[in-house]
């Protein structure tokens, strides 16, 4: 769930110098959860998202990298193909 969360970090004893105290530190971190296929980040699967993936598959736009690649790889097979476009289209239409 998108939001801000308190996380406690505890150093690994192997990384702490001799005689240093191991002190846990709490930090707030922001977390944003994105839907597979939501390339424009508007929290909805739409025809625009389908078009963005289709343009990549057809070679009009560069292959995304990092998190954008993971979002565009809708079927999770580690390649972006027309299968991702078709699956995303069905999801955007509410068929699945």
C-alpha positions in Angstrom: 0.0 0.0 0.0 1.3 3.4 -0.9 2.3 5.5 2.1 5.0 6.3 4.6 6.3 3.7 6.9 8.8 3.6 9.8 11.6 1.1 9.2 14.2 0.0 11.7 17.7 -0.7 10.4 20.1 -2.7 12.5 23.8 -2.9 11.4 25.2 -6.3 10.8 27.8 -7.1 13.5 30.4 -8.1 10.8 30.3 -4.5 9.4 30.8 -2.8 12.8 34.3 -1.9 14.0 35.6 -3.4 17.2 34.0 -1.8 20.3 31.4 0.2 18.4 27.9 0.0 19.7 25.3 -1.6 17.4 22.5 0.9 17.5 19.3 0.3 15.5 18.1 3.4 13.6 14.5 4.1 12.7 13.8 6.0 9.5 10.6 6.9 7.6 10.6 5.8 4.0 8.0 6.5 1.3 6.6 3.6 -0.6 4.8 3.8 -3.9 3.1 0.6 -5.3 2.5 0.6 -9.0 0.3 -1.7 -11.0 1.8 -3.9 -13.7 1.1 -2.1 -17.0 0.5 1.3 -15.4 3.3 3.0 -17.4 2.0 6.6 -17.0 1.7 6.2 -13.2 -1.9 7.4 -13.0 -3.1 4.3 -11.0 -5.3 3.2 -13.8 -4.8 0.7 -16.7 -5.9 2.6 -19.8 -5.6 2.6 -23.6 -2.7 5.1 -23.1 -0.7 2.4 -21.2 -1.5 -0.1 -23.9 -0.3 2.4 -26.6 2.9 3.0 -24.7 3.8 -0.7 -24.5 2.7 -1.2 -28.2 5.0 1.6 -29.3 8.0 -0.2 -27.6 7.1 -3.6 -29.2 6.8 -2.0 -32.6 10.1 -0.2 -32.2 8.8 3.4 -32.2 10.0 4.0 -28.6 13.1 2.8 -26.8 13.0 -0.3 -24.6 12.4 0.8 -21.0 14.8 -0.1 -18.3 14.6 -0.7 -14.6 11.2 -0.3 -12.9 9.6 0.8 -16.2 10.6 -2.4 -17.8 9.1 -4.4 -15.0 5.8 -2.5 -15.4 5.7 -3.0 -19.2 6.5 -6.8 -18.8 2.9 -7.5 -17.9 3.1 -11.3 -18.2 6.4 -11.4 -16.3 8.4 -13.5 -18.8 11.3 -11.0 -18.8 10.7 -9.8 -22.4 8.3 -7.2 -23.7 6.3 -8.6 -26.6 2.9 -8.3 -28.2 1.6 -10.8 -25.6 2.2 -8.0 -23.0 0.2 -5.6 -25.2 -2.7 -8.0 -25.5 -2.7 -8.9 -21.9 -2.6 -5.3 -20.9 -5.4 -4.5 -23.3 -7.6 -7.1 -21.7 -6.9 -5.9 -18.2 -7.6 -2.2 -19.2 -10.9 -3.3 -20.7 -11.8 -5.1 -17.5 -12.0 -8.5 -19.1 -9.5 -10.0 -16.6 
